[in-house]
Amino acid sequence: MIAAWLLAFGVLAGHSLVENEWARVRAGMVGYPFLGLMQVVMLVRFGDVIDFEDPSAWVYVGVVASFFVLGAYGLVTESRSRPGAATKRAIARRPATSVPAPPPAP
């Protein structure tokens, strides 16, 4: 069951790289950090069972960390690829200017 999920996420990652259409895979990119979070919960819950002296345990921890990195990269890339995203970022970077005072009453 877990292997099917990991295979699906791997196909999603490969497909998104080949297609370069990040907006279509946004739901999957949200799923990567969630999958990483669930794996961290598992590590905390069953950490006493895992032998961290074995290199395979550290490979597993690296894969779990890559879920967070890949998910963050995908979400940032997707948000930058949206139409108008550059304009919104440019507007957000403008310094606040003071509002001019209304003209004096006659």
Secondary structure, 3 states (H helix, E strand, C coil): CHHHHHHHHHHHHHHHHHHCCHHHHHHHHHHHHHHHHHHHHHHHHCCCCCCCCCHHHHHHHHHHHHHHHHHHHHHHHHHHHCCCHHHHHHHHHCCCCCCCCCCCCC
